[in-house]
Amino acid sequence: MTGALAACQFEPVVGDPGTNYDRMDEVTGRLDDDVELAVFPELCVTGYDLDVAAEYATPVPGEATDRLVALADRHDLHLVAGVPERADGGLYNSLVLVDGSGVEATYRKQFLWGDETATFDAGTEPVVAETPVGKVGMLVCYDLNFPEAALDYARRECDVLAVSAAWRTAFVDDWRLLLRERALDGTCYAVGANHVGDQRGREHAGTSLVAGPQGRVLDVADAATDGDTAVAPVTEEALRTARERNPVLETRR
């Protein structure tokens, strides 16, 4: 287990995937070489607009992920990003984990928020992938509110919980609290990437952050800065210390 985590925030342009890929490339290109996993926000390829997401949705692997794979290859890291996915006659609000060789894992948002229920189908299961920073589980935005979703990953002894969101400014205190809670509950790192700026009337909170396995914020991005990042190293020692201090993995029934 080596390397660092990066929570990467930016303001996507709704309905302009080409510009959004370019912005992701720019943000990723500024990361230090020790970053092994970069996490980007929910539906960041299309922007957070449900009609637009439905219009641009593609299968995975497919057009939406090909440029993400190329980006991961160019910067020699693993990358998590939000894409709209069409599969088996359904439409999903999905996360993909990619490296330079292709798509490693796809997670579908399980708990849909508001009008999302009229657009997307709900995912049904956790998804775990092995990476250089350890075992990674994934959640999307509102999933973070449900301890049972994170508990599925704790039972699988995940080292990192990657969370992509379009979290609004009105709920920013919840965002910070829930990421810390999920890190503490699961004795894992929680890396949360959020949108910034205004998209079709939704004011997003930024404040992307990395919380450590004892529930402390290790780094946080500026609330309003487009392209800002939060970065923190992953260490086996920190995970081991947290799990000795808070042995929930052993005592949970």
Secondary structure, DSSP 8 states (H G I E B T S, - for coil): ---EEEEE-----TT-HHHHHHHHHHHHHTS-TTEEEEE--TTTTT-S-HHHHHHH-B-SSSHHHHHHHHHHHHHTSEEEEEEEEEETTEEEEEEEEEETTEEEEEEE-SS--GGGGGT-B---S--EEEETTEEEEEEEGGGGG-HHHHHHHHHTT-SEEEEEE--BGGGHHHHHHHHHHHHHHHTSEEEEEE-EEEETTEEEE---EEE-TTS-EEEE--TT-TT-EEEEE--HHHHHHHHHHS-HHHH--
